[in-house]
Amino acid sequence: MQELTVQVDGHVVRLQPGESATIGRGRDCDITIVDVDVSRRHAQVSAQGEWWQVRDLDSSNGTWVDGQRVRGYRDLRGGEDVRLGGPRGTRVEFSRSSTPAGETVARSVDPNGARPSQAPSEATLISVPMPRRSSGASSAAPTPDATTGSSLKTGPIRLPRPPQAPAERRASGDVFQGWTGQLEPEPTGRMTVRGAVPQAMALPSGTITIGRGTENEIVVRDLLASRRHARLVPQGGSFAVEDLGSSNGTYINGARITRGTLREDDLLAVGHTRFTLKNGRLVASEDEGDVTFVANHLSFSLPDGKKLLDDVSFGLEGSSLVAVIGPSGAGKSTLLKALIGAQKATEGEVYYDGRDLYDNYEDLRHRIGVVPQDDVVHPELTVRQALRYAAELRFPADLDRESREARVEEVIDELGLTEHATTQVSRLSGGQRKRTSVALELLTRPSLLFLDEPTSGLDPGLDKRVMLTLRGLADGGRTVVVITHNVASLSVCDRVLMLAPGGRVAYFGPPDEMLPYFSASDHADVFNTVTDDPQRSQDVFRSSAMMDSQVSAPLSAPRPSASSQRDVPPRQQSIFRQLSTLIRRQFRVIAADRGFVAFMLLLPIALAGLAMLVPGTHGLKTVFFEQELIANGGDPGKVTLRAEGTQIMTLIVMGSVFMGLAATIRELVAERPIFLREKAVGLSPFAYIGSKVVTYGLLLAVQCAILVLLVIAGKGAPTAPVALANTTLETFVLAFLTGLAAVAIGLALSSFAKTNEQVMPMLVIVIMGAFVFSGGLFDLDSQLMRGLGSIFPSRWGLAMGAQTADVKTSMTIPGRSRSWDPFWVRDTDHWLIAAAALIAIFVVGTTIAWWSSRRRKSM
């Protein structure tokens, strides 16, 4: 058997019998290729028997020999046309001759397995970022720049290649650009979409449906798709598309539609599956995560002109791990928000697989996972419980429980959390909690995963474990971007982006080449260098060979015209289903915190005990002056009217206010990281606030019942009701409505608080204000005082209580005049008006909490 010479993309490898070579875009391959369509480990060439063979390594876009996709391996007998990534992909040439004269051997293979060195192809090294473009203007193709600026050479990053044609990028993005119609359409008129390789289906004569269920003509293997997701009706050379009430929506060219038209080269998205029309055929492809992601001239400026990001351009290769580092104030968090679409850059674009992220955000948001710095799981839940509730909120309502829970178990196993599945999150180590947060995002199989300071506060050992976990996720087919201050584990990353203060790019390249680039002995020196002179760091990088080799032209064509988008992402389920899930989760969280449950149940008992200390024998009963006079032998001097009923009602009302506030005033600010992440993937703020109201309203009802029953048992019930059937019920209603209004006020205040530390001063101020303006401490004898008191639920609650206990009669001595608050005078209409005022406070407070939560986009 003769030696084999392999030539591909400027690289040459000579193989002796018994040797082999791996081809792909991974840095660990024997031949590394810069190609958008080539997988990390794409194909292998080896000798088998008397022939050399090429074997496909389960690549996404396939290894092709003479126009046919290789299934397994193919013998190389001479003269074959071998392509990687498609029938017109990168060509691989094989010959049994010696290396041509003058050709440089870029990589040779050591039969003992030693890793050879690679000289990069100059054709891939010299490039510049895509030119800036104003809205609506076309972007010119990138032009080569022969300036190297530095002697430093490095291996290139795989970035989107400039398209050969057409000049204008199509709405379908990169995935279908290279499809030439070589595949034969499915002959049965039915299709199950499998993998990223485009599959063709001839235009049918009748209506077809797309969905998760096997009864559809086109079946998509995606839990984000509804069972019957969309309907397509042929109309000439196009399709009329109708969304069938799907949970996660149907999108045409990035815009969510109820009804629309799919034309040639348009992009239809159903979950992770993409469709387009090509030459009269419906072509489908599944987004498996191996996609390009490009930031192009990103800048972010505040209204006062201060720049937080300054012209940031880079590209991320698929299935890679990238670290973003830099000193404080370098704009790392701002960059993260711009990359995930949470806060659009004021200049520049972000491209996902050739599609503008900002214009297609509603569609693409499902493919981007974000793990914020704070944990986004309830610490009271177990790992499995947290993931199951998250799956209920993120997956369609028609997905059966078995499939949903099977996905939860897959994620638990993937992240090595099986032995901790039944452990409360609060009892996990820092690294395990972070893995649990990552697991929440992996439920929907995102292609891109962004993490903000995932190793913050962890010791070096846990830091390394977390980074190795992320390395494994990247190797599994996802692109992972980590914002971090820790440089100890950068070696597991494929690329490092170094930001200097002001959001300037000081470095983008392999981690092992960063120190030589800065001529530094350690990373502390690098941080000091970019901090001392950020502008020079940016200028040096822009003129360096590192810039040429690592920041290739992100895109060479304009993005599609902007589509009309909503600021609020569509929800996955109906509000009522979300409400049901959130209520069940909230009760589970409360029940898991035994200390909180004990406190909330003991609180009304303690308040009732205080009421027992009020001196007197009449309690809440009405005291009549004439009866007291007779009881004291007709001597008025011996009659002493005490404010016992007022004092007891004040304790009941203020106790209800305190119970309502104590339950909710920390609730929203404490859960804000969780809420913001869930809101970003479709959680309705109305359902979220509604779940809090229902949960704590029911808890409050139990507390008020305990408080009222104990007080009446110890002090007696009022003599006669004012508006309801009996006095016990009436006392419970006034206490409950007062507490419910306080629940709403607590939620409203919590929605505005930025930290837990701000909550306690708010609580003290509201409690003191409620007490002062209740009317129980002193009479509200002016319109101003009564007006100010009207915003506090205690003023109306005590007014209802004063009528129920008939305080006016108990405190009136004939012949002595006294002015009374009109709402303390026993009257059914006044009692109902006071109840309506409490309901109004509840509605206003709840609305404010909803509005504040709806508009909040960040911490």
VENKAJO-V876747 format. One record per residue. N is the residue number from 0. RES is the residue in one letter. BURIAL is + if it has 9 or more other C-alpha atoms within 8 Angstrom, else -. Layout:
BEGIN
n = <N,N>
res = <RES,RES>
burial = <BURIAL,BURIAL>
END
This chain:
BEGIN
n = <0,1,2,3,4,5,6,7,8,9,10,11,12,13,14,15,16,17,18,19,20,21,22,23,24,25,26,27,28,29,30,31,32,33,34,35,36,37,38,39,40,41,42,43,44,45,46,47,48,49,50,51,52,53,54,55,56,57,58,59,60,61,62,63,64,65,66,67,68,69,70,71,72,73,74,75,76,77,78,79,80,81,82,83,84,85,86,87,88,89,90,91,92,93,94,95,96,97,98,99,100,101,102,103,104,105,106,107,108,109,110,111,112,113,114,115,116,117,118,119,120,121,122,123,124,125,126,127,128,129,130,131,132,133,134,135,136,137,138,139,140,141,142,143,144,145,146,147,148,149,150,151,152,153,154,155,156,157,158,159,160,161,162,163,164,165,166,167,168,169,170,171,172,173,174,175,176,177,178,179,180,181,182,183,184,185,186,187,188,189,190,191,192,193,194,195,196,197,198,199,200,201,202,203,204,205,206,207,208,209,210,211,212,213,214,215,216,217,218,219,220,221,222,223,224,225,226,227,228,229,230,231,232,233,234,235,236,237,238,239,240,241,242,243,244,245,246,247,248,249,250,251,252,253,254,255,256,257,258,259,260,261,262,263,264,265,266,267,268,269,270,271,272,273,274,275,276,277,278,279,280,281,282,283,284,285,286,287,288,289,290,291,292,293,294,295,296,297,298,299,300,301,302,303,304,305,306,307,308,309,310,311,312,313,314,315,316,317,318,319,320,321,322,323,324,325,326,327,328,329,330,331,332,333,334,335,336,337,338,339,340,341,342,343,344,345,346,347,348,349,350,351,352,353,354,355,356,357,358,359,360,361,362,363,364,365,366,367,368,369,370,371,372,373,374,375,376,377,378,379,380,381,382,383,384,385,386,387,388,389,390,391,392,393,394,395,396,397,398,399,400,401,402,403,404,405,406,407,408,409,410,411,412,413,414,415,416,417,418,419,420,421,422,423,424,425,426,427,428,429,430,431,432,433,434,435,436,437,438,439,440,441,442,443,444,445,446,447,448,449,450,451,452,453,454,455,456,457,458,459,460,461,462,463,464,465,466,467,468,469,470,471,472,473,474,475,476,477,478,479,480,481,482,483,484,485,486,487,488,489,490,491,492,493,494,495,496,497,498,499,500,501,502,503,504,505,506,507,508,509,510,511,512,513,514,515,516,517,518,519,520,521,522,523,524,525,526,527,528,529,530,531,532,533,534,535,536,537,538,539,540,541,542,543,544,545,546,547,548,549,550,551,552,553,554,555,556,557,558,559,560,561,562,563,564,565,566,567,568,569,570,571,572,573,574,575,576,577,578,579,580,581,582,583,584,585,586,587,588,589,590,591,592,593,594,595,596,597,598,599,600,601,602,603,604,605,606,607,608,609,610,611,612,613,614,615,616,617,618,619,620,621,622,623,624,625,626,627,628,629,630,631,632,633,634,635,636,637,638,639,640,641,642,643,644,645,646,647,648,649,650,651,652,653,654,655,656,657,658,659,660,661,662,663,664,665,666,667,668,669,670,671,672,673,674,675,676,677,678,679,680,681,682,683,684,685,686,687,688,689,690,691,692,693,694,695,696,697,698,699,700,701,702,703,704,705,706,707,708,709,710,711,712,713,714,715,716,717,718,719,720,721,722,723,724,725,726,727,728,729,730,731,732,733,734,735,736,737,738,739,740,741,742,743,744,745,746,747,748,749,750,751,752,753,754,755,756,757,758,759,760,761,762,763,764,765,766,767,768,769,770,771,772,773,774,775,776,777,778,779,780,781,782,783,784,785,786,787,788,789,790,791,792,793,794,795,796,797,798,799,800,801,802,803,804,805,806,807,808,809,810,811,812,813,814,815,816,817,818,819,820,821,822,823,824,825,826,827,828,829,830,831,832,833,834,835,836,837,838,839,840,841,842,843,844,845,846,847,848,849,850,851,852,853,854,855,856,857,858>
res = <M,Q,E,L,T,V,Q,V,D,G,H,V,V,R,L,Q,P,G,E,S,A,T,I,G,R,G,R,D,C,D,I,T,I,V,D,V,D,V,S,R,R,H,A,Q,V,S,A,Q,G,E,W,W,Q,V,R,D,L,D,S,S,N,G,T,W,V,D,G,Q,R,V,R,G,Y,R,D,L,R,G,G,E,D,V,R,L,G,G,P,R,G,T,R,V,E,F,S,R,S,S,T,P,A,G,E,T,V,A,R,S,V,D,P,N,G,A,R,P,S,Q,A,P,S,E,A,T,L,I,S,V,P,M,P,R,R,S,S,G,A,S,S,A,A,P,T,P,D,A,T,T,G,S,S,L,K,T,G,P,I,R,L,P,R,P,P,Q,A,P,A,E,R,R,A,S,G,D,V,F,Q,G,W,T,G,Q,L,E,P,E,P,T,G,R,M,T,V,R,G,A,V,P,Q,A,M,A,L,P,S,G,T,I,T,I,G,R,G,T,E,N,E,I,V,V,R,D,L,L,A,S,R,R,H,A,R,L,V,P,Q,G,G,S,F,A,V,E,D,L,G,S,S,N,G,T,Y,I,N,G,A,R,I,T,R,G,T,L,R,E,D,D,L,L,A,V,G,H,T,R,F,T,L,K,N,G,R,L,V,A,S,E,D,E,G,D,V,T,F,V,A,N,H,L,S,F,S,L,P,D,G,K,K,L,L,D,D,V,S,F,G,L,E,G,S,S,L,V,A,V,I,G,P,S,G,A,G,K,S,T,L,L,K,A,L,I,G,A,Q,K,A,T,E,G,E,V,Y,Y,D,G,R,D,L,Y,D,N,Y,E,D,L,R,H,R,I,G,V,V,P,Q,D,D,V,V,H,P,E,L,T,V,R,Q,A,L,R,Y,A,A,E,L,R,F,P,A,D,L,D,R,E,S,R,E,A,R,V,E,E,V,I,D,E,L,G,L,T,E,H,A,T,T,Q,V,S,R,L,S,G,G,Q,R,K,R,T,S,V,A,L,E,L,L,T,R,P,S,L,L,F,L,D,E,P,T,S,G,L,D,P,G,L,D,K,R,V,M,L,T,L,R,G,L,A,D,G,G,R,T,V,V,V,I,T,H,N,V,A,S,L,S,V,C,D,R,V,L,M,L,A,P,G,G,R,V,A,Y,F,G,P,P,D,E,M,L,P,Y,F,S,A,S,D,H,A,D,V,F,N,T,V,T,D,D,P,Q,R,S,Q,D,V,F,R,S,S,A,M,M,D,S,Q,V,S,A,P,L,S,A,P,R,P,S,A,S,S,Q,R,D,V,P,P,R,Q,Q,S,I,F,R,Q,L,S,T,L,I,R,R,Q,F,R,V,I,A,A,D,R,G,F,V,A,F,M,L,L,L,P,I,A,L,A,G,L,A,M,L,V,P,G,T,H,G,L,K,T,V,F,F,E,Q,E,L,I,A,N,G,G,D,P,G,K,V,T,L,R,A,E,G,T,Q,I,M,T,L,I,V,M,G,S,V,F,M,G,L,A,A,T,I,R,E,L,V,A,E,R,P,I,F,L,R,E,K,A,V,G,L,S,P,F,A,Y,I,G,S,K,V,V,T,Y,G,L,L,L,A,V,Q,C,A,I,L,V,L,L,V,I,A,G,K,G,A,P,T,A,P,V,A,L,A,N,T,T,L,E,T,F,V,L,A,F,L,T,G,L,A,A,V,A,I,G,L,A,L,S,S,F,A,K,T,N,E,Q,V,M,P,M,L,V,I,V,I,M,G,A,F,V,F,S,G,G,L,F,D,L,D,S,Q,L,M,R,G,L,G,S,I,F,P,S,R,W,G,L,A,M,G,A,Q,T,A,D,V,K,T,S,M,T,I,P,G,R,S,R,S,W,D,P,F,W,V,R,D,T,D,H,W,L,I,A,A,A,A,L,I,A,I,F,V,V,G,T,T,I,A,W,W,S,S,R,R,R,K,S,M>
burial = <-,-,+,+,+,+,+,+,+,-,+,+,+,+,+,-,-,-,+,+,+,+,+,+,+,+,-,-,+,+,+,+,+,+,+,+,+,+,+,-,+,+,+,+,+,+,+,-,-,-,+,+,+,+,+,+,+,-,+,+,+,+,+,+,+,-,-,-,+,+,-,-,+,+,-,+,-,-,-,-,+,+,+,+,+,+,+,-,+,+,+,+,+,+,-,-,-,-,+,-,-,-,-,-,+,+,+,+,+,-,-,-,-,-,-,+,-,-,-,+,+,-,-,+,+,+,+,+,+,+,-,-,-,-,-,-,-,-,+,-,+,+,-,-,-,-,-,+,-,-,-,-,-,-,-,+,+,+,+,+,-,+,-,-,-,-,-,-,+,-,+,+,+,+,-,+,-,+,-,-,-,-,-,-,+,+,-,-,+,+,+,-,+,+,+,+,+,+,+,+,+,+,-,-,-,-,+,+,+,+,+,+,-,-,-,+,+,+,+,+,-,+,+,+,+,+,+,+,+,+,+,+,+,+,-,-,-,+,+,+,+,+,+,+,-,+,+,+,+,+,+,+,+,+,+,+,+,-,-,+,+,+,+,+,+,+,+,+,+,+,+,+,+,+,+,+,+,+,-,+,+,+,+,+,+,+,+,+,+,+,+,+,+,+,+,+,+,+,+,+,+,-,-,-,-,-,+,+,+,+,+,+,+,+,+,+,+,+,+,+,+,+,+,+,+,+,+,-,-,+,+,+,-,+,+,+,+,+,+,+,+,-,-,-,+,-,-,+,+,+,+,+,+,+,+,+,+,+,+,+,+,+,+,+,+,+,+,+,+,+,+,+,+,-,+,+,+,+,-,+,+,+,+,+,-,+,+,+,+,+,+,+,+,+,+,+,+,-,+,-,-,-,-,+,+,-,+,+,-,-,+,+,+,-,+,-,+,-,-,-,+,-,+,+,+,-,-,+,-,+,+,+,+,+,+,+,+,+,+,+,+,+,+,+,-,+,+,+,+,+,+,+,+,+,+,+,-,+,-,-,-,+,+,+,+,+,+,+,+,+,+,-,+,+,+,-,+,+,+,+,+,+,+,+,+,-,-,-,+,+,-,+,+,+,+,+,+,+,+,+,+,+,+,+,+,+,+,+,+,+,+,-,-,+,+,-,-,-,-,+,-,-,+,-,+,+,+,-,+,+,+,-,-,+,-,-,+,+,-,+,+,-,+,+,+,+,+,+,+,+,+,+,+,+,+,+,+,+,+,+,-,-,+,-,-,-,-,-,+,-,+,+,+,-,+,-,+,+,+,+,+,+,+,-,+,+,+,+,+,+,-,-,+,-,-,-,+,-,-,+,+,-,+,+,+,-,+,+,+,+,+,+,-,+,-,-,-,+,+,+,+,+,+,-,+,-,-,+,+,-,-,+,-,-,-,-,-,-,+,-,-,-,+,+,+,+,+,+,+,+,+,+,+,+,+,+,+,+,+,+,+,+,+,+,+,+,+,+,+,+,-,+,+,+,-,+,+,+,+,-,+,+,+,+,+,-,+,+,+,+,+,+,+,+,+,+,+,-,-,+,+,-,+,+,+,+,+,+,+,+,+,+,-,-,+,+,+,+,+,-,+,+,-,-,-,-,+,+,+,+,+,+,-,+,+,+,+,+,+,+,+,+,+,+,+,+,+,+,+,+,+,-,+,-,-,+,-,+,+,-,-,+,+,-,-,-,+,-,+,+,+,+,+,+,+,+,-,-,-,+,+,-,-,-,+,+,-,+,+,+,-,+,+,+,+,+,+,+,+,+,+,+,+,+,+,+,+,+,+,+,+,+,-,-,-,-,-,-,-,-,+,-,+,+,+,+,-,-,-,+,+,+,-,+,+,-,+,+,+,-,+,+,+,+,+,+,-,+,+,+,-,+,+,-,-,-,-,-,->
END
